[in-house]
Every structure is written in C-alpha cells, then in structure tokens.
C-alpha cells in the first residue's frame, strides 16, 4: 500500500528523530487524535508518541522514552528535560 504525502513526512520525521519503526507506523495509522490511554500517559507532550506496545513497557518500568530512541540523526538530545 502506498503512503500518503503526509504519512511519508511523518515517517521521515520519525526516522530523523530516531523513533522505532513500530512507533512510527502506529502513529501514521492513528495520528494525534486516536491515542490510547497508555500513549497519552507516557508521551507527556515531548514529541515522541510510542506505540501501544512500547507505552505498556514504559508504564511497567521496563524501558523509557529515551531508551527507545536509536540512530538519531537530529543533533539535539531527547528530551532536554527527561523525567520519564
């Protein structure tokens, strides 16, 4: 299935910021308006909205938002103030 232009942009941004592919894919399918309660609890308006699976792991204390970010192209650290 071909991605829409806006979905392509979200994929490129996600990769630029080092977000996991599963999180990028789920965001493209759900968008901002369809976040699960777990996603709402963990993203804390820091830009990165993890997928449902990773949100659950964060809430269980098995990982953090910062730990999920790999191969970041952006030179700014994530996040500037990390309390997750």
Secondary structure as UniProt FT lines:
FT   HELIX           5..16
FT   TURN            17..18
FT   HELIX           21..30
FT   HELIX           32..34
FT   HELIX           37..43
FT   TURN            44..45
FT   HELIX           52..59
FT   TURN            60..61
FT   HELIX           65..68
//
